[in-house]
């Protein structure tokens, strides 16, 4: 029988950093639509779409006066 693999160091534990979800900007139709899609995805358990909407909310410049 062979010996089990042994590791010389403990595994690295990365810190958990919870990033709050972006909030839609009032009066921005793009933000409102993304927030609606995100809410529907959350109701359906689609975490990929929730994440995608969060990224789009953080990145889209329309209607924000940036």
SULUR-V436856 format. One record per residue. N is the residue number from 1. RES is the residue in one letter. PHI is phi as a letter, one per 30 degrees, with the letter a starting at -180 (999 if undefined). D_CENTER is the distance of its C-alpha to the mean C-alpha in Angstrom with 1 decimal. Layout:
# SULUR-V436856
{{N & RES & PHI & D_CENTER} {N & RES & PHI & D_CENTER}}
This chain:
# SULUR-V436856
{{1 & X & 999 & 46.0} {2 & X & d & 43.5} {3 & X & d & 41.9} {4 & X & d & 38.2} {5 & X & d & 36.0} {6 & X & c & 35.7} {7 & X & c & 33.3} {8 & X & d & 34.6} {9 & X & b & 31.5} {10 & X & d & 28.9} {11 & X & d & 25.4} {12 & X & d & 23.1} {13 & X & c & 20.6} {14 & X & d & 17.6} {15 & X & d & 16.6} {16 & X & d & 13.6} {17 & X & b & 11.8} {18 & X & d & 9.7} {19 & X & c & 8.0} {20 & X & d & 8.7} {21 & X & d & 7.2} {22 & X & d & 9.2} {23 & X & c & 12.5} {24 & X & d & 14.4} {25 & X & d & 17.5} {26 & X & e & 20.7} {27 & X & i & 22.8} {28 & X & c & 20.4} {29 & X & d & 20.6} {30 & X & d & 17.7} {31 & X & d & 15.3} {32 & X & d & 17.1} {33 & X & d & 16.7} {34 & X & d & 13.0} {35 & X & d & 12.8} {36 & X & d & 15.4} {37 & X & d & 13.7} {38 & X & d & 10.5} {39 & X & d & 13.2} {40 & X & d & 15.1} {41 & X & d & 12.4} {42 & X & d & 11.8} {43 & X & d & 15.7} {44 & X & c & 15.9} {45 & X & i & 13.6} {46 & X & c & 11.7} {47 & X & d & 8.3} {48 & X & d & 8.1} {49 & X & d & 8.9} {50 & X & e & 6.6} {51 & X & d & 3.6} {52 & X & d & 6.7} {53 & X & d & 7.8} {54 & X & d & 5.4} {55 & X & d & 6.5} {56 & X & d & 9.9} {57 & X & d & 10.3} {58 & X & d & 10.1} {59 & X & c & 12.4} {60 & X & d & 14.9} {61 & X & c & 18.2} {62 & X & d & 20.3} {63 & X & i & 22.0} {64 & X & c & 20.9} {65 & X & i & 23.9} {66 & X & d & 22.4}}
